[in-house]
């Protein structure tokens, strides 16, 4: 997943992560993960997989910008 796609997914879920610190992003991710987790909403399994992929992409971008 590209960074632009990851940012767009989180924007659709109500989190404008472009202006968040890494800590703020992690907190917001956990809020979103609780809401869309397949244990709570079985029909959201594919969405949750996309959210996790987007999370990895965004966290990698934080790491690259810190280097």
PQR file of N, CA, C, O and H, with PARSE charges and radii, in Angstrom:
ATOM      1  N   UNK A   1       0.850  -1.173   0.000 -0.4000 1.5000
ATOM      2  CA  UNK A   1       0.000   0.000   0.000 -0.0000 2.0000
ATOM      3  C   UNK A   1       0.895   1.235   0.000  0.5500 1.7000
ATOM      4  O   UNK A   1       1.876   1.306   0.740 -0.5500 1.4000
ATOM      5  N   UNK A   2       0.550   2.185  -0.823 -0.4000 1.5000
ATOM      6  CA  UNK A   2       1.340   3.417  -0.880 -0.0000 2.0000
ATOM      7  C   UNK A   2       0.966   4.322   0.297  0.5500 1.7000
ATOM      8  O   UNK A   2      -0.081   4.152   0.923 -0.5500 1.4000
ATOM      9  H   UNK A   2      -0.248   2.128  -1.424  0.4000 1.0000
ATOM     10  N   UNK A   3       1.827   5.265   0.577 -0.4000 1.5000
ATOM     11  CA  UNK A   3       1.576   6.196   1.668 -0.0000 2.0000
ATOM     12  C   UNK A   3       0.321   7.018   1.394  0.5500 1.7000
ATOM     13  O   UNK A   3      -0.465   7.266   2.308 -0.5500 1.4000
ATOM     14  H   UNK A   3       2.677   5.403   0.069  0.4000 1.0000
ATOM     15  N   UNK A   4       0.126   7.437   0.163 -0.4000 1.5000
ATOM     16  CA  UNK A   4      -1.057   8.222  -0.182 -0.0000 2.0000
ATOM     17  C   UNK A   4      -2.341   7.423   0.046  0.5500 1.7000
ATOM     18  O   UNK A   4      -3.330   7.966   0.539 -0.5500 1.4000
ATOM     19  H   UNK A   4       0.765   7.235  -0.579  0.4000 1.0000
ATOM     20  N   UNK A   5      -2.329   6.145  -0.307 -0.4000 1.5000
ATOM     21  CA  UNK A   5      -3.494   5.290  -0.075 -0.0000 2.0000
ATOM     22  C   UNK A   5      -3.747   5.106   1.415  0.5500 1.7000
ATOM     23  O   UNK A   5      -4.893   5.117   1.864 -0.5500 1.4000
ATOM     24  H   UNK A   5      -1.526   5.704  -0.707  0.4000 1.0000
ATOM     25  N   UNK A   6      -2.670   4.936   2.178 -0.4000 1.5000
ATOM     26  CA  UNK A   6      -2.799   4.755   3.626 -0.0000 2.0000
ATOM     27  C   UNK A   6      -3.384   6.000   4.277  0.5500 1.7000
ATOM     28  O   UNK A   6      -4.272   5.908   5.124 -0.5500 1.4000
ATOM     29  H   UNK A   6      -1.739   4.927   1.813  0.4000 1.0000
ATOM     30  N   UNK A   7      -2.886   7.156   3.880 -0.4000 1.5000
ATOM     31  CA  UNK A   7      -3.398   8.409   4.441 -0.0000 2.0000
ATOM     32  C   UNK A   7      -4.858   8.608   4.060  0.5500 1.7000
ATOM     33  O   UNK A   7      -5.654   9.075   4.876 -0.5500 1.4000
ATOM     34  H   UNK A   7      -2.165   7.231   3.192  0.4000 1.0000
ATOM     35  N   UNK A   8      -5.217   8.257   2.823 -0.4000 1.5000
ATOM     36  CA  UNK A   8      -6.604   8.401   2.368 -0.0000 2.0000
ATOM     37  C   UNK A   8      -7.538   7.490   3.163  0.5500 1.7000
ATOM     38  O   UNK A   8      -8.649   7.893   3.505 -0.5500 1.4000
ATOM     39  H   UNK A   8      -4.571   7.878   2.160  0.4000 1.0000
ATOM     40  N   UNK A   9      -7.098   6.266   3.458 -0.4000 1.5000
ATOM     41  CA  UNK A   9      -7.924   5.344   4.233 -0.0000 2.0000
ATOM     42  C   UNK A   9      -8.185   5.910   5.625  0.5500 1.7000
ATOM     43  O   UNK A   9      -9.326   5.906   6.087 -0.5500 1.4000
ATOM     44  H   UNK A   9      -6.195   5.938   3.180  0.4000 1.0000
ATOM     45  N   UNK A  10      -7.154   6.391   6.291 -0.4000 1.5000
ATOM     46  CA  UNK A  10      -7.360   6.942   7.633 -0.0000 2.0000
ATOM     47  C   UNK A  10      -8.201   8.210   7.583  0.5500 1.7000
ATOM     48  O   UNK A  10      -8.982   8.468   8.500 -0.5500 1.4000
ATOM     49  H   UNK A  10      -6.227   6.393   5.916  0.4000 1.0000
ATOM     50  N   UNK A  11      -8.056   9.001   6.534 -0.4000 1.5000
ATOM     51  CA  UNK A  11      -8.887  10.196   6.383 -0.0000 2.0000
ATOM     52  C   UNK A  11     -10.362   9.803   6.266  0.5500 1.7000
ATOM     53  O   UNK A  11     -11.224  10.443   6.868 -0.5500 1.4000
ATOM     54  H   UNK A  11      -7.422   8.792   5.789  0.4000 1.0000
ATOM     55  N   UNK A  12     -10.656   8.745   5.486 -0.4000 1.5000
ATOM     56  CA  UNK A  12     -12.038   8.267   5.355 -0.0000 2.0000
ATOM     57  C   UNK A  12     -12.590   7.768   6.680  0.5500 1.7000
ATOM     58  O   UNK A  12     -13.796   7.832   6.921 -0.5500 1.4000
ATOM     59  H   UNK A  12      -9.956   8.225   4.996  0.4000 1.0000
ATOM     60  N   UNK A  13     -11.708   7.271   7.540 -0.4000 1.5000
ATOM     61  CA  UNK A  13     -12.134   6.768   8.845 -0.0000 2.0000
ATOM     62  C   UNK A  13     -12.185   7.870   9.903  0.5500 1.7000
ATOM     63  O   UNK A  13     -12.481   7.601  11.067 -0.5500 1.4000
ATOM     64  H   UNK A  13     -10.728   7.219   7.345  0.4000 1.0000
ATOM     65  N   UNK A  14     -11.902   9.086   9.508 -0.4000 1.5000
ATOM     66  CA  UNK A  14     -12.030  10.229  10.404 -0.0000 2.0000
ATOM     67  C   UNK A  14     -10.762  10.655  11.104  0.5500 1.7000
ATOM     68  O   UNK A  14     -10.825  11.359  12.112 -0.5500 1.4000
ATOM     69  H   UNK A  14     -11.662   9.305   8.562  0.4000 1.0000
ATOM     70  N   UNK A  15      -9.614  10.247  10.599 -0.4000 1.5000
ATOM     71  CA  UNK A  15      -8.343  10.619  11.233 -0.0000 2.0000
ATOM     72  C   UNK A  15      -7.438  11.275  10.202  0.5500 1.7000
ATOM     73  O   UNK A  15      -6.943  10.609   9.292 -0.5500 1.4000
ATOM     74  H   UNK A  15      -9.563   9.675   9.781  0.4000 1.0000
ATOM     75  N   UNK A  16      -7.223  12.564  10.339 -0.4000 1.5000
ATOM     76  CA  UNK A  16      -6.322  13.282   9.442 -0.0000 2.0000
ATOM     77  C   UNK A  16      -4.910  13.172  10.008  0.5500 1.7000
ATOM     78  O   UNK A  16      -4.462  14.032  10.766 -0.5500 1.4000
ATOM     79  H   UNK A  16      -7.625  13.105  11.078  0.4000 1.0000
ATOM     80  N   UNK A  17      -4.221  12.105   9.631 -0.4000 1.5000
ATOM     81  CA  UNK A  17      -2.941  11.770  10.266 -0.0000 2.0000
ATOM     82  C   UNK A  17      -1.759  12.564   9.751  0.5500 1.7000
ATOM     83  O   UNK A  17      -0.668  12.462  10.312 -0.5500 1.4000
ATOM     84  H   UNK A  17      -4.584  11.406   9.015  0.4000 1.0000
ATOM     85  N   UNK A  18      -1.937  13.342   8.714 -0.4000 1.5000
ATOM     86  CA  UNK A  18      -0.804  14.102   8.175 -0.0000 2.0000
ATOM     87  C   UNK A  18      -0.222  15.058   9.214  0.5500 1.7000
ATOM     88  O   UNK A  18       0.974  15.348   9.188 -0.5500 1.4000
ATOM     89  H   UNK A  18      -2.823  13.424   8.258  0.4000 1.0000
ATOM     90  N   UNK A  19      -1.055  15.547  10.124 -0.4000 1.5000
ATOM     91  CA  UNK A  19      -0.605  16.543  11.092 -0.0000 2.0000
ATOM     92  C   UNK A  19      -0.442  15.970  12.496  0.5500 1.7000
ATOM     93  O   UNK A  19      -0.347  16.730  13.459 -0.5500 1.4000
ATOM     94  H   UNK A  19      -2.027  15.311  10.145  0.4000 1.0000
ATOM     95  N   UNK A  20      -0.407  14.653  12.631 -0.4000 1.5000
ATOM     96  CA  UNK A  20      -0.299  14.016  13.941 -0.0000 2.0000
ATOM     97  C   UNK A  20       1.137  13.599  14.227  0.5500 1.7000
ATOM     98  O   UNK A  20       1.912  13.287  13.324 -0.5500 1.4000
ATOM     99  H   UNK A  20      -0.484  14.035  11.849  0.4000 1.0000
ATOM    100  N   UNK A  21       1.463  13.606  15.513 -0.4000 1.5000
ATOM    101  CA  UNK A  21       2.736  13.023  15.921 -0.0000 2.0000
ATOM    102  C   UNK A  21       2.582  11.508  15.891  0.5500 1.7000
ATOM    103  O   UNK A  21       1.476  10.988  15.746 -0.5500 1.4000
ATOM    104  H   UNK A  21       0.833  13.860  16.247  0.4000 1.0000
ATOM    105  N   UNK A  22       3.693  10.812  16.027 -0.4000 1.5000
ATOM    106  CA  UNK A  22       3.636   9.350  16.009 -0.0000 2.0000
ATOM    107  C   UNK A  22       2.797   8.840  17.183  0.5500 1.7000
ATOM    108  O   UNK A  22       2.035   7.887  17.014 -0.5500 1.4000
ATOM    109  H   UNK A  22       4.592  11.233  16.145  0.4000 1.0000
ATOM    110  N   UNK A  23       2.913   9.435  18.339 -0.4000 1.5000
ATOM    111  CA  UNK A  23       2.132   9.021  19.501 -0.0000 2.0000
ATOM    112  C   UNK A  23       0.639   9.261  19.268  0.5500 1.7000
ATOM    113  O   UNK A  23      -0.183   8.392  19.558 -0.5500 1.4000
ATOM    114  H   UNK A  23       3.532  10.209  18.476  0.4000 1.0000
ATOM    115  N   UNK A  24       0.290  10.429  18.749 -0.4000 1.5000
ATOM    116  CA  UNK A  24      -1.118  10.720  18.446 -0.0000 2.0000
ATOM    117  C   UNK A  24      -1.674   9.728  17.433  0.5500 1.7000
ATOM    118  O   UNK A  24      -2.816   9.284  17.549 -0.5500 1.4000
ATOM    119  H   UNK A  24       0.958  11.135  18.513  0.4000 1.0000
ATOM    120  N   UNK A  25      -0.862   9.387  16.443 -0.4000 1.5000
ATOM    121  CA  UNK A  25      -1.300   8.416  15.440 -0.0000 2.0000
ATOM    122  C   UNK A  25      -1.559   7.057  16.075  0.5500 1.7000
ATOM    123  O   UNK A  25      -2.571   6.421  15.778 -0.5500 1.4000
ATOM    124  H   UNK A  25       0.066   9.748  16.348  0.4000 1.0000
ATOM    125  N   UNK A  26      -0.670   6.608  16.934 -0.4000 1.5000
ATOM    126  CA  UNK A  26      -0.850   5.302  17.582 -0.0000 2.0000
ATOM    127  C   UNK A  26      -2.134   5.275  18.412  0.5500 1.7000
ATOM    128  O   UNK A  26      -2.866   4.285  18.389 -0.5500 1.4000
ATOM    129  H   UNK A  26       0.152   7.125  17.175  0.4000 1.0000
ATOM    130  N   UNK A  27      -2.408   6.346  19.136 -0.4000 1.5000
ATOM    131  CA  UNK A  27      -3.628   6.420  19.936 -0.0000 2.0000
ATOM    132  C   UNK A  27      -4.853   6.377  19.033  0.5500 1.7000
ATOM    133  O   UNK A  27      -5.812   5.658  19.312 -0.5500 1.4000
ATOM    134  H   UNK A  27      -1.813   7.149  19.154  0.4000 1.0000
ATOM    135  N   UNK A  28      -4.820   7.139  17.962 -0.4000 1.5000
ATOM    136  CA  UNK A  28      -5.953   7.172  17.026 -0.0000 2.0000
ATOM    137  C   UNK A  28      -6.127   5.819  16.352  0.5500 1.7000
ATOM    138  O   UNK A  28      -7.258   5.382  16.139 -0.5500 1.4000
ATOM    139  H   UNK A  28      -4.041   7.723  17.734  0.4000 1.0000
ATOM    140  N   UNK A  29      -5.034   5.149  16.014 -0.4000 1.5000
ATOM    141  CA  UNK A  29      -5.103   3.820  15.416 -0.0000 2.0000
ATOM    142  C   UNK A  29      -5.833   2.854  16.349  0.5500 1.7000
ATOM    143  O   UNK A  29      -6.702   2.103  15.907 -0.5500 1.4000
ATOM    144  H   UNK A  29      -4.115   5.504  16.187  0.4000 1.0000
ATOM    145  N   UNK A  30      -5.486   2.871  17.631 -0.4000 1.5000
ATOM    146  CA  UNK A  30      -6.131   1.945  18.564 -0.0000 2.0000
ATOM    147  C   UNK A  30      -7.616   2.240  18.708  0.5500 1.7000
ATOM    148  O   UNK A  30      -8.412   1.314  18.869 -0.5500 1.4000
ATOM    149  H   UNK A  30      -4.780   3.481  17.991  0.4000 1.0000
ATOM    150  N   UNK A  31      -8.009   3.514  18.654 -0.4000 1.5000
ATOM    151  CA  UNK A  31      -9.438   3.854  18.666 -0.0000 2.0000
ATOM    152  C   UNK A  31     -10.141   3.256  17.449  0.5500 1.7000
ATOM    153  O   UNK A  31     -11.217   2.671  17.572 -0.5500 1.4000
ATOM    154  H   UNK A  31      -7.363   4.266  18.523  0.4000 1.0000
ATOM    155  N   UNK A  32      -9.536   3.404  16.290 -0.4000 1.5000
ATOM    156  CA  UNK A  32     -10.109   2.873  15.050 -0.0000 2.0000
ATOM    157  C   UNK A  32     -10.121   1.348  15.076  0.5500 1.7000
ATOM    158  O   UNK A  32     -11.102   0.726  14.670 -0.5500 1.4000
ATOM    159  H   UNK A  32      -8.662   3.879  16.190  0.4000 1.0000
ATOM    160  N   UNK A  33      -9.038   0.749  15.550 -0.4000 1.5000
ATOM    161  CA  UNK A  33      -8.949  -0.708  15.595 -0.0000 2.0000
ATOM    162  C   UNK A  33     -10.029  -1.297  16.500  0.5500 1.7000
ATOM    163  O   UNK A  33     -10.611  -2.331  16.174 -0.5500 1.4000
ATOM    164  H   UNK A  33      -8.240   1.255  15.880  0.4000 1.0000
ATOM    165  N   UNK A  34     -10.298  -0.655  17.621 -0.4000 1.5000
ATOM    166  CA  UNK A  34     -11.361  -1.141  18.503 -0.0000 2.0000
ATOM    167  C   UNK A  34     -12.716  -1.085  17.809  0.5500 1.7000
ATOM    168  O   UNK A  34     -13.534  -1.994  17.954 -0.5500 1.4000
ATOM    169  H   UNK A  34      -9.825   0.186  17.885  0.4000 1.0000
ATOM    170  N   UNK A  35     -12.948  -0.017  17.058 -0.4000 1.5000
ATOM    171  CA  UNK A  35     -14.239   0.155  16.395 -0.0000 2.0000
ATOM    172  C   UNK A  35     -14.447  -0.853  15.270  0.5500 1.7000
ATOM    173  O   UNK A  35     -15.557  -1.360  15.103 -0.5500 1.4000
ATOM    174  H   UNK A  35     -12.283   0.721  16.940  0.4000 1.0000
ATOM    175  N   UNK A  36     -13.417  -1.152  14.503 -0.4000 1.5000
ATOM    176  CA  UNK A  36     -13.561  -1.988  13.309 -0.0000 2.0000
ATOM    177  C   UNK A  36     -13.023  -3.407  13.467  0.5500 1.7000
ATOM    178  O   UNK A  36     -12.982  -4.155  12.491 -0.5500 1.4000
ATOM    179  H   UNK A  36     -12.516  -0.740  14.639  0.4000 1.0000
ATOM    180  N   UNK A  37     -12.612  -3.793  14.664 -0.4000 1.5000
ATOM    181  CA  UNK A  37     -12.027  -5.123  14.857 -0.0000 2.0000
ATOM    182  C   UNK A  37     -13.040  -6.213  14.506  0.5500 1.7000
ATOM    183  O   UNK A  37     -14.213  -6.098  14.861 -0.5500 1.4000
ATOM    184  H   UNK A  37     -12.645  -3.185  15.458  0.4000 1.0000
ATOM    185  N   UNK A  38     -12.605  -7.264  13.818 -0.4000 1.5000
ATOM    186  CA  UNK A  38     -13.520  -8.337  13.403 -0.0000 2.0000
ATOM    187  C   UNK A  38     -14.199  -9.071  14.561  0.5500 1.7000
ATOM    188  O   UNK A  38     -15.258  -9.667  14.362 -0.5500 1.4000
ATOM    189  H   UNK A  38     -11.652  -7.358  13.529  0.4000 1.0000
ATOM    190  N   UNK A  39     -13.629  -9.043  15.749 -0.4000 1.5000
ATOM    191  CA  UNK A  39     -14.303  -9.670  16.884 -0.0000 2.0000
ATOM    192  C   UNK A  39     -15.599  -8.940  17.240  0.5500 1.7000
ATOM    193  O   UNK A  39     -16.549  -9.548  17.734 -0.5500 1.4000
ATOM    194  H   UNK A  39     -12.769  -8.558  15.911  0.4000 1.0000
ATOM    195  N   UNK A  40     -15.626  -7.650  16.988 -0.4000 1.5000
ATOM    196  CA  UNK A  40     -16.832  -6.859  17.244 -0.0000 2.0000
ATOM    197  C   UNK A  40     -17.749  -6.811  16.021  0.5500 1.7000
ATOM    198  O   UNK A  40     -18.973  -6.824  16.151 -0.5500 1.4000
ATOM    199  H   UNK A  40     -14.855  -7.156  16.587  0.4000 1.0000
ATOM    200  N   UNK A  41     -17.149  -6.755  14.846 -0.4000 1.5000
ATOM    201  CA  UNK A  41     -17.881  -6.633  13.594 -0.0000 2.0000
ATOM    202  C   UNK A  41     -17.298  -7.619  12.587  0.5500 1.7000
ATOM    203  O   UNK A  41     -16.379  -7.265  11.849 -0.5500 1.4000
ATOM    204  H   UNK A  41     -16.155  -6.744  14.740  0.4000 1.0000
ATOM    205  N   UNK A  42     -17.812  -8.850  12.542 -0.4000 1.5000
ATOM    206  CA  UNK A  42     -17.216  -9.882  11.673 -0.0000 2.0000
ATOM    207  C   UNK A  42     -17.147  -9.500  10.193  0.5500 1.7000
ATOM    208  O   UNK A  42     -16.280  -9.997   9.474 -0.5500 1.4000
ATOM    209  H   UNK A  42     -18.559  -9.137  13.142  0.4000 1.0000
ATOM    210  N   UNK A  43     -18.026  -8.642   9.734 -0.4000 1.5000
ATOM    211  CA  UNK A  43     -18.005  -8.252   8.320 -0.0000 2.0000
ATOM    212  C   UNK A  43     -16.894  -7.256   7.996  0.5500 1.7000
ATOM    213  O   UNK A  43     -16.724  -6.885   6.834 -0.5500 1.4000
ATOM    214  H   UNK A  43     -18.730  -8.238  10.318  0.4000 1.0000
ATOM    215  N   UNK A  44     -16.135  -6.816   9.004 -0.4000 1.5000
ATOM    216  CA  UNK A  44     -15.059  -5.838   8.796 -0.0000 2.0000
ATOM    217  C   UNK A  44     -13.676  -6.460   8.715  0.5500 1.7000
ATOM    218  O   UNK A  44     -12.681  -5.749   8.856 -0.5500 1.4000
ATOM    219  H   UNK A  44     -16.274  -7.117   9.947  0.4000 1.0000
ATOM    220  N   UNK A  45     -13.580  -7.758   8.493 -0.4000 1.5000
ATOM    221  CA  UNK A  45     -12.267  -8.411   8.482 -0.0000 2.0000
ATOM    222  C   UNK A  45     -11.354  -7.841   7.394  0.5500 1.7000
ATOM    223  O   UNK A  45     -10.177  -7.584   7.647 -0.5500 1.4000
ATOM    224  H   UNK A  45     -14.388  -8.336   8.378  0.4000 1.0000
ATOM    225  N   UNK A  46     -11.880  -7.647   6.206 -0.4000 1.5000
ATOM    226  CA  UNK A  46     -11.059  -7.111   5.115 -0.0000 2.0000
ATOM    227  C   UNK A  46     -10.669  -5.661   5.386  0.5500 1.7000
ATOM    228  O   UNK A  46      -9.537  -5.262   5.111 -0.5500 1.4000
ATOM    229  H   UNK A  46     -12.836  -7.856   6.001  0.4000 1.0000
ATOM    230  N   UNK A  47     -11.590  -4.878   5.918 -0.4000 1.5000
ATOM    231  CA  UNK A  47     -11.287  -3.488   6.253 -0.0000 2.0000
ATOM    232  C   UNK A  47     -10.188  -3.430   7.310  0.5500 1.7000
ATOM    233  O   UNK A  47      -9.283  -2.600   7.223 -0.5500 1.4000
ATOM    234  H   UNK A  47     -12.509  -5.202   6.141  0.4000 1.0000
ATOM    235  N   UNK A  48     -10.266  -4.303   8.300 -0.4000 1.5000
ATOM    236  CA  UNK A  48      -9.250  -4.311   9.358 -0.0000 2.0000
ATOM    237  C   UNK A  48      -7.886  -4.692   8.796  0.5500 1.7000
ATOM    238  O   UNK A  48      -6.867  -4.156   9.231 -0.5500 1.4000
ATOM    239  H   UNK A  48     -11.001  -4.977   8.371  0.4000 1.0000
ATOM    240  N   UNK A  49      -7.854  -5.599   7.847 -0.4000 1.5000
ATOM    241  CA  UNK A  49      -6.591  -5.956   7.202 -0.0000 2.0000
ATOM    242  C   UNK A  49      -6.015  -4.742   6.472  0.5500 1.7000
ATOM    243  O   UNK A  49      -4.807  -4.507   6.513 -0.5500 1.4000
ATOM    244  H   UNK A  49      -8.682  -6.035   7.494  0.4000 1.0000
ATOM    245  N   UNK A  50      -6.871  -3.975   5.809 -0.4000 1.5000
ATOM    246  CA  UNK A  50      -6.417  -2.758   5.125 -0.0000 2.0000
ATOM    247  C   UNK A  50      -5.938  -1.708   6.126  0.5500 1.7000
ATOM    248  O   UNK A  50      -4.951  -1.016   5.878 -0.5500 1.4000
ATOM    249  H   UNK A  50      -7.852  -4.166   5.776  0.4000 1.0000
ATOM    250  N   UNK A  51      -6.631  -1.589   7.248 -0.4000 1.5000
ATOM    251  CA  UNK A  51      -6.228  -0.637   8.285 -0.0000 2.0000
ATOM    252  C   UNK A  51      -4.843  -1.003   8.816  0.5500 1.7000
ATOM    253  O   UNK A  51      -3.997  -0.127   9.000 -0.5500 1.4000
ATOM    254  H   UNK A  51      -7.433  -2.150   7.450  0.4000 1.0000
ATOM    255  N   UNK A  52      -4.612  -2.282   9.061 -0.4000 1.5000
ATOM    256  CA  UNK A  52      -3.301  -2.717   9.567 -0.0000 2.0000
ATOM    257  C   UNK A  52      -2.194  -2.483   8.550  0.5500 1.7000
ATOM    258  O   UNK A  52      -1.084  -2.093   8.912 -0.5500 1.4000
ATOM    259  H   UNK A  52      -5.300  -2.993   8.913  0.4000 1.0000
ATOM    260  N   UNK A  53      -2.494  -2.718   7.286 -0.4000 1.5000
ATOM    261  CA  UNK A  53      -1.506  -2.455   6.237 -0.0000 2.0000
ATOM    262  C   UNK A  53      -1.195  -0.961   6.165  0.5500 1.7000
ATOM    263  O   UNK A  53      -0.036  -0.568   6.033 -0.5500 1.4000
ATOM    264  H   UNK A  53      -3.396  -3.034   6.991  0.4000 1.0000
ATOM    265  N   UNK A  54      -2.226  -0.142   6.252 -0.4000 1.5000
ATOM    266  CA  UNK A  54      -2.034   1.309   6.227 -0.0000 2.0000
ATOM    267  C   UNK A  54      -1.232   1.767   7.438  0.5500 1.7000
ATOM    268  O   UNK A  54      -0.373   2.641   7.320 -0.5500 1.4000
ATOM    269  H   UNK A  54      -3.167  -0.461   6.360  0.4000 1.0000
ATOM    270  N   UNK A  55      -1.504   1.185   8.592 -0.4000 1.5000
ATOM    271  CA  UNK A  55      -0.769   1.522   9.814 -0.0000 2.0000
ATOM    272  C   UNK A  55       0.721   1.249   9.641  0.5500 1.7000
ATOM    273  O   UNK A  55       1.556   2.078  10.002 -0.5500 1.4000
ATOM    274  H   UNK A  55      -2.202   0.475   8.688  0.4000 1.0000
ATOM    275  N   UNK A  56       1.045   0.098   9.093 -0.4000 1.5000
ATOM    276  CA  UNK A  56       2.442  -0.258   8.869 -0.0000 2.0000
ATOM    277  C   UNK A  56       3.109   0.739   7.932  0.5500 1.7000
ATOM    278  O   UNK A  56       4.229   1.181   8.186 -0.5500 1.4000
ATOM    279  H   UNK A  56       0.367  -0.576   8.800  0.4000 1.0000
ATOM    280  N   UNK A  57       2.431   1.089   6.861 -0.4000 1.5000
ATOM    281  CA  UNK A  57       2.971   2.052   5.892 -0.0000 2.0000
ATOM    282  C   UNK A  57       3.224   3.407   6.540  0.5500 1.7000
ATOM    283  O   UNK A  57       4.271   4.018   6.326 -0.5500 1.4000
ATOM    284  H   UNK A  57       1.521   0.730   6.654  0.4000 1.0000
ATOM    285  N   UNK A  58       2.268   3.870   7.328 -0.4000 1.5000
ATOM    286  CA  UNK A  58       2.403   5.183   7.965 -0.0000 2.0000
ATOM    287  C   UNK A  58       3.509   5.157   9.022  0.5500 1.7000
ATOM    288  O   UNK A  58       4.306   6.092   9.102 -0.5500 1.4000
ATOM    289  H   UNK A  58       1.418   3.373   7.502  0.4000 1.0000
ATOM    290  N   UNK A  59       3.565   4.108   9.824 -0.4000 1.5000
ATOM    291  CA  UNK A  59       4.628   4.027  10.831 -0.0000 2.0000
ATOM    292  C   UNK A  59       6.004   3.961  10.183  0.5500 1.7000
ATOM    293  O   UNK A  59       6.962   4.527  10.710 -0.5500 1.4000
ATOM    294  H   UNK A  59       2.917   3.348   9.759  0.4000 1.0000
ATOM    295  N   UNK A  60       6.115   3.281   9.055 -0.4000 1.5000
ATOM    296  CA  UNK A  60       7.392   3.247   8.320 -0.0000 2.0000
ATOM    297  C   UNK A  60       7.771   4.639   7.844  0.5500 1.7000
ATOM    298  O   UNK A  60       8.950   4.993   7.848 -0.5500 1.4000
ATOM    299  H   UNK A  60       5.337   2.821   8.627  0.4000 1.0000
ATOM    300  N   UNK A  61       6.777   5.443   7.431 -0.4000 1.5000
ATOM    301  CA  UNK A  61       7.088   6.795   6.981 -0.0000 2.0000
ATOM    302  C   UNK A  61       7.566   7.661   8.147  0.5500 1.7000
ATOM    303  O   UNK A  61       8.427   8.522   7.970 -0.5500 1.4000
ATOM    304  H   UNK A  61       5.820   5.155   7.428  0.4000 1.0000
ATOM    305  N   UNK A  62       7.000   7.430   9.353 -0.4000 1.5000
ATOM    306  CA  UNK A  62       7.495   8.155  10.532 -0.0000 2.0000
ATOM    307  C   UNK A  62       8.954   7.788  10.799  0.5500 1.7000
ATOM    308  O   UNK A  62       9.771   8.652  11.117 -0.5500 1.4000
ATOM    309  H   UNK A  62       6.300   6.731   9.496  0.4000 1.0000
ATOM    310  N   UNK A  63       9.269   6.515  10.666 -0.4000 1.5000
ATOM    311  CA  UNK A  63      10.641   6.054  10.922 -0.0000 2.0000
ATOM    312  C   UNK A  63      11.621   6.643   9.918  0.5500 1.7000
ATOM    313  O   UNK A  63      12.731   7.036  10.279 -0.5500 1.4000
ATOM    314  H   UNK A  63       8.605   5.813  10.408  0.4000 1.0000
ATOM    315  N   UNK A  64      11.207   6.703   8.657 -0.4000 1.5000
ATOM    316  CA  UNK A  64      12.091   7.263   7.628 -0.0000 2.0000
ATOM    317  C   UNK A  64      12.329   8.743   7.843  0.5500 1.7000
ATOM    318  O   UNK A  64      13.434   9.241   7.629 -0.5500 1.4000
ATOM    319  H   UNK A  64      10.306   6.385   8.363  0.4000 1.0000
ATOM    320  N   UNK A  65      11.263   9.463   8.278 -0.4000 1.5000
ATOM    321  CA  UNK A  65      11.417  10.897   8.480 -0.0000 2.0000
ATOM    322  C   UNK A  65      12.249  11.201   9.726  0.5500 1.7000
ATOM    323  O   UNK A  65      12.835  12.278   9.834 -0.5500 1.4000
ATOM    324  H   UNK A  65      10.366   9.058   8.452  0.4000 1.0000
ATOM    325  N   UNK A  66      12.303  10.252  10.670 -0.4000 1.5000
ATOM    326  CA  UNK A  66      13.109  10.455  11.884 -0.0000 2.0000
ATOM    327  C   UNK A  66      14.584  10.206  11.632  0.5500 1.7000
ATOM    328  O   UNK A  66      15.433  10.676  12.390 -0.5500 1.4000
ATOM    329  H   UNK A  66      11.827   9.377  10.582  0.4000 1.0000
ATOM    330  N   UNK A  67      14.897   9.469  10.572 -0.4000 1.5000
ATOM    331  CA  UNK A  67      16.302   9.124  10.278 -0.0000 2.0000
ATOM    332  C   UNK A  67      17.054  10.276   9.682  0.5500 1.7000
ATOM    333  O   UNK A  67      18.241  10.149   9.380 -0.5500 1.4000
ATOM    334  H   UNK A  67      14.207   9.087   9.957  0.4000 1.0000
TER
END
